[in-house]
Amino acid sequence: MSTYPARAVVDLAAIRHNVRTLGERAPGAAVMAVVKADAYGHGLVPSARAALAGGATWLGVAQATEALALRAAGVGPDDARVLTWLHVPGVDFAALLEADVDVSVAAPWAVDDVVAAARATGRTARVHLKVDTGLGRNGVMAEDVDSVLPALLKAEAEGTVRLVGLWSHLALADEPDHPSVRAQRVVFDDVLEHAERAGARLEVRHLANSAATLTAPELHYDLVRPGLAVYGMSPVPQLASPGDLGLVPAMTLEADLATVKRVRAGQGVSYAHLYTTTQDTALGIVPLGYADGIPRHASGGSAGPGGPVLVGPDDAARVVRIAGRVCMDQVVLDLGPDTTERAGDTVRLFGVDEPLLGGGTAPTAQDWADAADTISYEITTRLGSRIPRVHVDTEDRVSRAENA
Ligand SMILES: *Cc1c(COP(=O)(O)O)cnc(C)c1O
C-alpha cells in the first residue's frame, strides 16, 4: 500500500456486483458501463475490467483519449465494444477506427470527418447517431436528423460507415415521473421509426442512464448506459439509497490523522475562524483538502455543519463534522474532549452506507454532496490525482452490504 496519508479504496467486487445488478434490472438489454472521467474517479482500467467481469459488454467514454487508453491497456475488441461520444473537429477518428472503437456522430461536420478517416484507414466506421430529443445539449436536433442521416446512409452504401446505433440522453431521468421523460421517449421513437424507414438497420438503440436503467424499463431498448450506479451510488437519492437499489458503493475515501492536539474553549479554527471551539477539546488534522477535491463548500461553521467524517474504532465509531474552512491540503475535525484518537489513526470521509453500532449510518458520497450542495457524481469524479486509488477485491464486504 502507498505511504500517502490518504487513499480512495475502490472495491472491484462492488463494481462487478453493481453491474450484475444493473444487468438483472434490464434483462432485455446489453449493458454499457460508462467509465468516462477515470471511471467517475475510481480508476479507468481496473474499473472497466471489473465492469466487464460483471457482465457489461460495452464501455462508454466521453473522450477519444479515454477510449484509446482502454485499448492501449489491453481491453481489446473481443473484451468490449467501446463507444466514445464527445468530439470536436480535428479529433483523430482514424486512431479510433484503427483501435476498433465505435464513434458517435452528433453534428454534420463529424460525418465528413468520419468518412475521411474510414477512407484513410480502409476501415469501416461503426457510427452511433446522437439525437437531441429534448436535453438541449450535444446531439443533432430531432427535426434536423436529415442534415446527417442521408449522408450516413450514403456512406454506408459505399462501405465507409456502418450505422450501428441511434441514441439520445435524458434531461430529467432522476425525476422518473417528469413529463419531459415521456416526451423525450416519444421523440426518440419517432426518430427511430423515421431512420428505419429511411433504411437504417440499427444494431443498438439506447437512451437510458443509471436512473432510467433502474426506474424506467420502457426506456431500456437494446442497450443501457449506466455510469453512477456502476460505482454504487444512487442516481435518485431523493427516492432510494444505494442499499434500496441493491447497489454497493465501491469507493471508500480515508485519511490518516496528521495531528491530534488539545486546545482551549474559544479557539478559532482554520482560515477566517468560521468555527470556534465551545469547550476545551481536541482537534484532529486530516491531510485532504480542496486540492484533493474536498469541496470548500463543505466547510463547517456558524453557517452550517461541514462534511461528515467517521472516526473511532469499529465498535465505537461516530460521525464528526468538518470544523471551519476546508483548506487546500487539509481540514480540521473537532474530536471532542474525550476522544481517544491519535495521530496516525485512520478516519473515513465516505464509503458504504452501513449502520453504526452506536446508531446512525456511516457517511456516504451522497452525504458529502448534501453538505456541499452538489451531487454525488461530483464528489467522486473531482477527487484529485494526488490521492492514490487502491484497488481491492472483497466479495465478503459486498455480501455484508447486501445482507445489511
Ligand atoms: C455520463 C453519461 C451517461 C451515464 O450517466 P449516469 O447518470 O452516470 O448513469 C450516459 N450517457 C451519456 C451520454 C453520458 O454522458
The ligand as a Gaussian input file, in Angstrom:
#p B3LYP/6-31G(d) Opt

LIG

0 1
 C      -22.388000      10.274000     -18.338000
 C      -23.352000       9.725000     -19.301000
 C      -24.084000       8.558000     -19.009000
 C      -24.088000       7.914000     -17.637000
 O      -24.944000       8.677000     -16.795000
 P      -25.238000       8.257000     -15.279000
 O      -26.259000       9.235000     -14.843000
 O      -23.953000       8.398000     -14.551000
 O      -25.730000       6.872000     -15.308000
 C      -24.864000       8.012000     -20.009000
 N      -24.941000       8.593000     -21.228000
 C      -24.287000       9.744000     -21.529000
 C      -24.426000      10.351000     -22.854000
 C      -23.482000      10.351000     -20.571000
 O      -22.850000      11.487000     -20.871000

